[in-house]
Amino acid sequence: MESLEMNTLSQLFEALLGLGVEPKELTFLQCSVRGVIVFALTIVMVRLSTKRSLAEKSAFDAVLVVIIGSMLARAINGSAPFFPTLGSGFVLVLLHRLLGLAAYYSHAFGIAVKGAPAVLVENGRLQHKNMLWNHISEHDLEEDMRLEAKTEDLSKIKAARVERSGDISFIKVSE
């Protein structure tokens, strides 16, 4: 009797999720149920991940967000197996956490996966090589100076760096 109930429950679950059905044959209800499950599990994944990953503070964090989004969308539309895709999402979140932990303990590894800041201005002088390498024009820097440092005068900037996040930080000359 218990086996019959389990079999019936399994069949109901398969029908509700459209397991084993071609993607083009999934119904609105099946895609909706898949979406609700993926949404709930994605919240769990995000909670297991770090708060920084959502802020996309570096390419390292942005990669996780892009891949997870792409992968989980496939679980909803049926173009990838449902449960293995969800499991893979958890594996990627775990990998992100482990690599983040390794970057915490190893500065060199952190630079390899997250990047390094670069000096753009030093004592009021532009560092053109670093600006070129980071694709930051003088106009880009001037815009950020106005918005962040509240000045247009380069001589008032002791240092400016493009940070690992891509943001530009400014340290003004003491007055």
DAUR-V859532 format. One record per residue. N is the residue number from 0. RES is the residue in one small letter. SS is DSSP state (~ for helix, > for strand, _ for the rest). BURIAL is 1 if it has 9 or more other ideal C-beta (glycine too) atoms within 8 Angstrom, else 0. D_FIRST is the distance of its C-alpha to the first C-alpha in Angstrom with 1 decimal. Layout:
N|RES|SS|BURIAL|D_FIRST + N|RES|SS|BURIAL|D_FIRST
This chain:
0|m|_|0|0.0 + 1|e|~|0|3.8 + 2|s|~|0|5.4 + 3|l|~|0|5.1 + 4|e|~|0|6.4 + 5|m|~|0|8.8 + 6|n|~|0|9.9 + 7|t|~|0|10.7 + 8|l|~|0|12.4 + 9|s|~|0|14.2 + 10|q|~|0|15.4 + 11|l|~|0|16.6 + 12|f|~|1|18.4 + 13|e|~|1|20.0 + 14|a|~|0|21.1 + 15|l|~|1|22.5 + 16|l|~|1|24.4 + 17|g|_|1|25.4 + 18|l|_|0|24.4 + 19|g|_|0|25.7 + 20|v|_|1|27.9 + 21|e|_|0|31.7 + 22|p|~|0|33.6 + 23|k|~|0|35.5 + 24|e|~|0|32.3 + 25|l|_|1|31.0 + 26|t|_|0|31.1 + 27|f|~|0|32.8 + 28|l|~|0|29.5 + 29|q|~|1|28.1 + 30|c|~|1|31.4 + 31|s|~|0|31.5 + 32|v|~|1|28.1 + 33|r|~|1|29.2 + 34|g|~|1|32.5 + 35|v|~|0|31.1 + 36|i|~|1|28.9 + 37|v|~|1|32.0 + 38|f|~|0|34.2 + 39|a|~|0|32.2 + 40|l|~|1|31.9 + 41|t|~|1|35.6 + 42|i|~|0|36.6 + 43|v|~|0|34.8 + 44|m|~|1|36.7 + 45|v|~|1|39.9 + 46|r|~|0|39.5 + 47|l|~|1|38.9 + 48|s|_|1|42.0 + 49|t|_|0|45.4 + 50|k|~|0|47.1 + 51|r|~|0|49.8 + 52|s|~|1|47.6 + 53|l|~|1|47.4 + 54|a|~|0|51.1 + 55|e|_|0|51.6 + 56|k|_|0|54.4 + 57|s|_|1|54.9 + 58|a|~|0|53.9 + 59|f|~|1|51.4 + 60|d|~|1|49.6 + 61|a|~|1|50.0 + 62|v|~|0|48.5 + 63|l|~|1|45.2 + 64|v|~|1|45.1 + 65|v|~|0|45.9 + 66|i|~|1|43.5 + 67|i|~|1|40.6 + 68|g|~|0|41.3 + 69|s|~|0|41.6 + 70|m|~|1|38.5 + 71|l|~|1|36.3 + 72|a|~|0|37.7 + 73|r|~|1|36.4 + 74|a|~|1|32.8 + 75|i|~|1|33.2 + 76|n|~|1|34.8 + 77|g|_|1|32.5 + 78|s|_|0|35.4 + 79|a|_|1|33.8 + 80|p|_|0|30.2 + 81|f|~|1|28.6 + 82|f|~|0|27.2 + 83|p|~|0|29.9 + 84|t|~|1|32.5 + 85|l|~|1|31.3 + 86|g|~|0|31.2 + 87|s|~|1|34.7 + 88|g|~|1|35.9 + 89|f|~|1|35.0 + 90|v|~|0|36.7 + 91|l|~|1|39.9 + 92|v|~|1|40.0 + 93|l|~|1|39.7 + 94|l|~|0|42.4 + 95|h|~|1|44.6 + 96|r|~|1|44.3 + 97|l|~|0|45.2 + 98|l|~|1|48.1 + 99|g|~|1|49.3 + 100|l|~|0|49.2 + 101|a|~|1|51.1 + 102|a|~|1|53.6 + 103|y|~|0|54.0 + 104|y|~|0|55.1 + 105|s|_|0|57.1 + 106|h|~|0|59.6 + 107|a|~|0|60.2 + 108|f|~|1|56.6 + 109|g|~|1|56.5 + 110|i|~|1|59.4 + 111|a|~|0|57.7 + 112|v|~|0|54.5 + 113|k|~|1|55.9 + 114|g|_|0|59.6 + 115|a|_|0|62.8 + 116|p|_|0|65.1 + 117|a|>|1|68.4 + 118|v|>|1|71.8 + 119|l|>|1|73.1 + 120|v|>|1|76.1 + 121|e|>|0|78.1 + 122|n|_|0|81.0 + 123|g|_|1|81.3 + 124|r|>|0|81.3 + 125|l|>|1|78.7 + 126|q|_|1|77.0 + 127|h|~|0|77.0 + 128|k|~|0|75.3 + 129|n|~|1|72.2 + 130|m|~|1|72.2 + 131|l|~|0|72.3 + 132|w|~|0|69.6 + 133|n|_|1|67.3 + 134|h|_|0|68.3 + 135|i|_|1|69.9 + 136|s|_|0|73.1 + 137|e|~|0|75.8 + 138|h|~|0|74.8 + 139|d|~|0|71.2 + 140|l|~|1|72.6 + 141|e|~|1|75.1 + 142|e|~|0|72.3 + 143|d|~|1|70.2 + 144|m|~|1|73.5 + 145|r|~|1|74.1 + 146|l|~|0|70.5 + 147|e|~|1|69.7 + 148|a|~|1|73.1 + 149|k|_|0|74.9 + 150|t|_|1|77.9 + 151|e|_|0|79.5 + 152|d|_|0|81.8 + 153|l|~|1|80.7 + 154|s|~|0|83.2 + 155|k|~|1|81.2 + 156|i|>|1|78.2 + 157|k|>|0|78.3 + 158|a|>|1|75.1 + 159|a|>|1|72.3 + 160|r|>|1|69.3 + 161|v|>|1|66.4 + 162|e|_|1|63.5 + 163|r|_|1|60.3 + 164|s|_|0|58.6 + 165|g|_|0|61.4 + 166|d|_|0|63.0 + 167|i|>|1|66.7 + 168|s|>|0|67.9 + 169|f|>|1|71.5 + 170|i|>|0|73.7 + 171|k|>|1|76.9 + 172|v|_|0|80.3 + 173|s|_|0|81.2 + 174|e|_|0|83.8
